[in-house]
């Protein structure tokens, strides 16, 4: 009888882990590394100043400040904007400075939001 319940517990654990992993699949909006810096900078400035993106995570001593590069900061900001506004019709374009990815760009203490 003990063996039966152990098998049930393992099966339930497997199902839970499988569904949890599937829930992580999504789309994140990130900077296109092929785009010139001046285009990325203009899009980043717009997103932080007028677009309503949360740019607090890229400030010094915050979780996404490092690495302190334009492209890394744009990854965070573009995704913030996209996740906040995608359900209202926003896209991940930023005048060609951004692209969608299905790979979660989170790293170290920098967590990239994904809103279903």
Buried (B, 14 or more C-beta within 10 A) or exposed (E): EEEEEEEEEEEEEEEEEEEEEEEEEBBBBBBBEEBEBEBBBBBBEBBBEEBEBBBEBBEEEBBBBBEEEEBBBBBBBBBBBBBBBBEEEBEBBBEEBBBBBEEBBBBEEBBBBBEE
